């Protein structure tokens, strides 16, 4: 295969019998070059396949105009709108993004951080892997004063910012809704009792029970790994409880949807026998019957907020750490799966 030579401004200048400086000024939209000449140069550049070396130019200006993003799971209903929010705000401000995926592995997350540092990103937006408990891989960014935003988890450094929802209030809100529908034996189904976001949702659930005058029973906390099989096993465990629970608050929509399906297959009515509330507002909640009551996870708004804070700092309009935590509002979306009262 013949090697393809990178086209330079000298090649364009030679083909048009112009000086390289004239071509360079035209491509940088210098007003000293008249419009007719600019058009001729731009047309020739396009024809020859010229690519402006923005990276080299930006390095001379001590920035790359790129934002590094570390996602912890690309194939999720949270990540897609989060990235949309980040990219919209970043692009409007003239920044591109470099996306990496840790696949929920702390080791891969560390490798991604190193890669982004080597690529000289101007800032980082990270969704940490659930098992990440060491933050040494972010030390090079701190040493170079490269700003970092952490989404969906408290920021580990005082000079960085976290963008989160109030998981405690969301857990309380979901449980209070079930109590308001007459439920008194409410199970909490969660994939991970130790992770901070799930721990906060559980605390909100417990707070709501106490506020409603309901004594918690240990059997009401059901911990099951994510996935359809584990959720179905958990649903059958709930059905075997004596007396039968009359409400379920699941910390994820897939688990909630599997519960609804399993309850119905076993002859239980939803919501008349068991009311169900989920979390995340995933598409599955609209497809099942009855429709799933859930907490809306405002991922796109969180992404936009994270990018906004970072861009403001990069443009000198804000100081990192002046806002340690930015909490985005999350609302309860009520559908038929929980409505036991009119």
Secondary structure per residue as TSV (DSSP state, phi and psi in degrees):
chain	resnum	aa	ss	phi	psi
A	1	X	-	360.0	134.9
A	2	X	-	-74.4	132.5
A	3	X	-	-67.7	137.9
A	4	X	-	-93.4	117.8
A	5	X	-	-77.6	134.8
A	6	X	-	-70.6	127.0
A	7	X	-	-75.1	135.5
A	8	X	-	-116.6	171.4
A	9	X	H	-64.8	-25.2
A	10	X	H	-69.3	-36.0
A	11	X	H	-65.5	-41.7
A	12	X	H	-65.7	-44.3
A	13	X	H	-60.1	-43.2
A	14	X	H	-64.6	-41.2
A	15	X	H	-69.1	-25.6
A	16	X	H	-103.8	-0.6
A	17	X	T	57.7	45.1
A	18	X	-	-121.0	166.3
A	19	X	-	-79.3	148.1
A	20	X	H	-57.0	-35.0
A	21	X	H	-65.2	-36.8
A	22	X	H	-65.3	-43.1
A	23	X	H	-63.5	-44.3
A	24	X	H	-61.0	-44.9
A	25	X	H	-63.7	-40.6
A	26	X	H	-63.5	-44.7
A	27	X	H	-67.7	-21.5
A	28	X	T	-96.9	12.6
A	29	X	T	59.7	40.6
A	30	X	-	-70.2	126.8
A	31	X	T	-64.9	-13.4
A	32	X	T	-71.5	-17.5
A	33	X	S	-96.9	128.3
A	34	X	-	-69.8	159.6
A	35	X	H	-61.9	-38.6
A	36	X	H	-63.2	-43.8
A	37	X	H	-67.2	-40.1
A	38	X	H	-58.7	-45.1
A	39	X	H	-62.3	-41.9
A	40	X	H	-62.0	-41.9
A	41	X	H	-69.6	-43.4
A	42	X	H	-64.1	-40.8
A	43	X	H	-62.6	-43.8
A	44	X	H	-66.7	-39.0
A	45	X	H	-61.7	-42.5
A	46	X	H	-66.0	-41.2
A	47	X	H	-62.9	-38.8
A	48	X	H	-86.5	-8.3
A	49	X	T	79.6	33.1
A	50	X	-	-70.3	137.3
A	51	X	-	-119.3	121.2
A	52	X	-	-65.7	132.4
A	53	X	-	-85.4	74.7
A	54	X	H	-62.8	-34.9
A	55	X	H	-60.6	-48.3
A	56	X	H	-64.3	-41.1
A	57	X	H	-62.8	-43.0
A	58	X	H	-68.3	-34.0
A	59	X	H	-62.8	-37.5
A	60	X	H	-63.1	-28.6
A	61	X	T	-91.1	7.4
A	62	X	T	66.7	27.7
A	63	X	-	-152.9	162.0
A	64	X	-	-111.6	-7.4
A	65	X	S	54.2	35.0
A	66	X	E	-129.6	147.2
A	67	X	E	-117.2	127.0
A	68	X	E	-84.7	135.3
A	69	X	E	-121.9	126.9
A	70	X	E	-109.7	108.0
A	71	X	E	-93.7	153.7
A	72	X	S	-102.3	-7.6
A	73	X	-	-167.5	104.1
A	74	X	S	-67.5	-36.8
A	75	X	S	-87.6	68.7
A	76	X	S	-147.1	154.7
A	77	X	H	-70.7	-15.7
A	78	X	H	-83.9	-40.9
A	79	X	H	-69.0	-41.8
A	80	X	H	-58.9	-53.5
A	81	X	H	-68.4	-30.0
A	82	X	H	-59.3	-48.0
A	83	X	H	-64.2	-36.7
A	84	X	H	-60.6	-43.5
A	85	X	H	-65.0	-42.2
A	86	X	H	-63.3	-49.8
A	87	X	H	-65.2	-38.6
A	88	X	H	-60.2	-49.8
A	89	X	H	-69.2	-42.4
A	90	X	H	-63.0	-46.1
A	91	X	H	-64.4	-39.1
A	92	X	H	-62.1	-28.4
A	93	X	T	-91.8	2.2
A	94	X	T	89.3	15.7
A	95	X	-	-108.2	143.2
A	96	X	E	-97.8	168.2
A	97	X	E	-122.0	147.1
A	98	X	E	-113.0	116.4
A	99	X	E	-98.9	132.9
A	100	X	E	-128.0	160.1
A	101	X	E	-132.6	124.3
A	102	X	-	-86.7	-12.0
A	103	X	T	52.4	35.3
A	104	X	T	63.0	25.8
A	105	X	-	-108.9	119.9
A	106	X	H	-58.9	-34.3
A	107	X	H	-67.7	-43.1
A	108	X	H	-69.4	-33.9
A	109	X	H	-60.5	-43.1
A	110	X	H	-63.7	-40.7
A	111	X	H	-65.5	-39.2
A	112	X	H	-63.4	-41.5
A	113	X	H	-61.3	-43.3
A	114	X	H	-62.8	-41.6
A	115	X	H	-62.8	-43.2
A	116	X	H	-65.9	-37.7
A	117	X	H	-63.3	-43.7
A	118	X	H	-65.1	-27.9
A	119	X	T	-87.2	5.9
A	120	X	T	60.8	42.9
A	121	X	-	-65.7	152.0
A	122	X	S	-79.8	-22.3
A	123	X	E	-165.4	168.4
A	124	X	E	-131.7	137.4
A	125	X	E	-118.1	120.9
A	126	X	E	-126.2	135.6
A	127	X	-	-108.1	107.5
A	128	X	-	-70.9	149.5
A	129	X	-	-64.5	143.6
A	130	X	T	-54.5	-34.7
A	131	X	T	-88.7	1.3
A	132	X	-	-65.8	119.9
A	133	X	-	-129.7	1.7
A	134	X	-	-125.9	141.5
A	135	X	-	-121.1	23.5
A	136	X	G	-61.3	-30.5
A	137	X	G	-69.5	-10.7
A	138	X	G	-96.8	-0.4
A	139	X	H	-58.8	-42.1
A	140	X	H	-59.3	-35.3
A	141	X	H	-66.2	-40.6
A	142	X	H	-64.6	-41.4
A	143	X	H	-65.0	-30.0
A	144	X	T	-97.5	8.1
A	145	X	T	56.5	37.1
A	146	X	-	-86.7	121.5
A	147	X	E	-68.9	146.6
A	148	X	E	-132.0	138.0
A	149	X	E	-119.9	133.4
A	150	X	E	-112.9	125.8
A	151	X	E	-104.1	134.7
A	152	X	S	73.0	15.2
A	153	X	S	-161.1	145.5
A	154	X	-	-59.3	138.9
A	155	X	-	-66.4	133.7
A	156	X	S	-81.5	-7.1
A	157	X	S	-125.9	141.3
A	158	X	T	-65.2	-24.9
A	159	X	T	-89.7	1.3
A	160	X	S	-107.0	174.7
A	161	X	E	-126.3	143.6
A	162	X	E	-111.9	143.9
A	163	X	E	-117.7	115.8
A	164	X	E	-139.3	173.2
A	165	X	-	-107.7	165.9
A	166	X	-	-85.7	87.4
A	167	X	H	-63.3	-33.6
A	168	X	H	-63.6	-48.0
A	169	X	H	-64.7	-35.4
A	170	X	H	-66.0	-42.9
A	171	X	H	-62.2	-40.7
A	172	X	H	-64.9	-43.7
A	173	X	H	-62.1	-44.6
A	174	X	H	-63.6	-42.6
A	175	X	H	-71.1	-40.8
A	176	X	H	-62.3	-33.6
A	177	X	H	-62.4	-44.7
A	178	X	H	-64.1	-40.8
A	179	X	H	-62.2	-40.4
A	180	X	H	-64.6	-22.3
A	181	X	T	-90.4	8.7
A	182	X	T	94.2	5.2
A	183	X	-	-75.9	138.4
A	184	X	-	-127.6	-13.9
A	185	X	S	-122.6	86.0
A	186	X	E	-108.0	121.2
A	187	X	E	-90.4	143.0
A	188	X	E	-110.7	119.6
A	189	X	E	-106.6	120.1
A	190	X	E	-137.9	146.0
A	191	X	S	-79.8	-19.0
A	192	X	-	-158.5	113.4
A	193	X	S	-84.1	-13.7
A	194	X	S	-95.5	-30.8
A	195	X	S	-61.2	141.4
A	196	X	H	-58.0	-41.7
A	197	X	H	-68.2	-38.2
A	198	X	H	-74.0	-32.6
A	199	X	H	-63.5	-40.0
A	200	X	H	-67.7	-40.3
A	201	X	H	-62.6	-40.8
A	202	X	H	-63.2	-41.5
A	203	X	H	-63.4	-40.0
A	204	X	H	-63.0	-38.4
A	205	X	H	-61.0	-46.9
A	206	X	H	-64.8	-40.0
A	207	X	H	-61.2	-40.7
A	208	X	H	-66.9	-40.6
A	209	X	H	-59.5	-46.2
A	210	X	H	-62.2	-42.3
A	211	X	H	-63.5	-32.4
A	212	X	T	-87.2	3.4
A	213	X	T	74.2	26.6
A	214	X	-	-106.6	128.0
A	215	X	-	-83.1	121.2
A	216	X	-	-68.8	141.1
A	217	X	-	-115.1	137.0
A	218	X	G	-56.0	-33.1
A	219	X	G	-67.1	-15.0
A	220	X	G	-76.5	-14.8
A	221	X	E	-92.1	112.8
A	222	X	E	-115.1	114.6
A	223	X	E	-102.1	122.4
A	224	X	-	-143.4	133.9
A	225	X	-	-59.3	154.3
A	226	X	S	-64.0	163.2
A	227	X	S	115.4	156.9
A	228	X	H	-66.4	-44.3
A	229	X	H	-63.6	-47.0
A	230	X	H	-64.5	-36.5
A	231	X	H	-69.0	-38.0
A	232	X	H	-66.2	-39.8
A	233	X	H	-61.8	-40.4
A	234	X	H	-65.5	-40.1
A	235	X	H	-62.6	-40.0
A	236	X	H	-68.1	-33.9
A	237	X	H	-63.6	-40.3
A	238	X	H	-64.4	-41.7
A	239	X	H	-64.8	-25.3
A	240	X	T	-84.3	-6.7
A	241	X	-	-69.3	143.7
A	242	X	S	-123.3	121.8
A	243	X	S	-71.1	163.9
A	244	X	-	-65.9	129.6
A	245	X	-	-60.2	151.8
A	246	X	S	-110.2	3.8
A	247	X	E	-154.6	147.4
A	248	X	E	-133.6	126.2
A	249	X	E	-109.2	108.4
A	250	X	E	-98.5	138.4
A	251	X	S	-80.2	9.2
A	252	X	S	-156.5	150.7
A	253	X	H	-72.3	-34.3
A	254	X	H	-61.4	-46.9
A	255	X	H	-60.4	-41.0
A	256	X	H	-64.4	-42.8
A	257	X	H	-65.3	-40.1
A	258	X	H	-65.3	-37.6
A	259	X	H	-60.4	-46.9
A	260	X	H	-58.7	-47.8
A	261	X	H	-61.4	-45.2
A	262	X	H	-67.3	-41.9
A	263	X	H	-59.5	-44.8
A	264	X	H	-66.7	-39.9
A	265	X	H	-63.0	-28.3
A	266	X	T	-94.9	14.4
A	267	X	T	84.4	12.5
A	268	X	-	-96.9	141.3
A	269	X	-	-92.6	138.3
A	270	X	T	-118.0	119.6
A	271	X	T	-101.7	1.5
A	272	X	T	-58.3	-44.6
A	273	X	T	-89.4	-44.2
A	274	X	-	-138.7	118.5
A	275	X	E	-86.7	146.5
A	276	X	E	-131.6	134.7
A	277	X	E	-126.9	136.6
A	278	X	E	-109.9	-160.5
A	279	X	E	-155.1	128.6
A	280	X	E	123.7	-22.8
A	281	X	-	57.1	52.9
A	282	X	-	-81.9	163.9
A	283	X	T	-58.2	-34.7
A	284	X	H	-58.3	-28.2
A	285	X	H	-66.1	-25.2
A	286	X	H	-88.9	-18.9
A	287	X	H	-90.4	-28.8
A	288	X	S	-80.1	165.2
A	289	X	S	-129.5	125.5
A	290	X	S	-72.3	157.9
A	291	X	-	-58.3	146.3
A	292	X	-	-89.3	125.0
A	293	X	E	-70.8	135.7
A	294	X	E	-155.9	165.0
A	295	X	E	-90.5	126.7
A	296	X	E	-75.7	124.5
A	297	X	-	-96.6	104.9
A	298	X	-	-78.1	65.1
A	299	X	H	-62.6	-42.0
A	300	X	H	-63.7	-42.2
A	301	X	H	-64.4	-37.2
A	302	X	H	-65.1	-42.0
A	303	X	H	-63.5	-43.4
A	304	X	H	-64.0	-40.7
A	305	X	H	-65.6	-42.5
A	306	X	H	-61.8	-46.8
A	307	X	H	-65.1	-37.2
A	308	X	H	-62.8	-46.4
A	309	X	H	-61.3	-43.7
A	310	X	H	-66.3	-46.2
A	311	X	H	-63.1	-42.2
A	312	X	H	-58.4	-41.6
A	313	X	H	-65.3	-45.2
A	314	X	H	-63.9	-29.5
A	315	X	T	-92.8	5.7
A	316	X	T	82.2	13.9
A	317	X	S	-98.1	-0.1
A	318	X	S	-159.1	160.1
A	319	X	-	-115.5	128.1
A	320	X	T	-61.5	138.8
A	321	X	T	92.1	-17.4
A	322	X	S	-67.2	-29.2
A	323	X	S	-117.3	104.3
A	324	X	S	-77.2	-33.8
A	325	X	E	-139.0	129.5
A	326	X	E	-114.1	114.6
A	327	X	E	-101.4	122.3
A	328	X	-	-96.3	136.9
A	329	X	-	-67.6	134.4
A	330	X	-	-122.5	137.2
A	331	X	-	-116.9	158.4
A	332	X	E	-86.1	127.5
A	333	X	E	-104.2	113.6
A	334	X	-	-92.7	123.2
A	335	X	-	-126.3	-169.4
A	336	X	G	-73.1	-18.4
A	337	X	G	-64.5	-14.7
A	338	X	G	-121.7	-3.8
A	339	X	-	-85.5	92.7
A	340	X	-	-92.2	-14.4
A	341	X	-	-121.8	151.0
A	342	X	-	-72.0	360.0
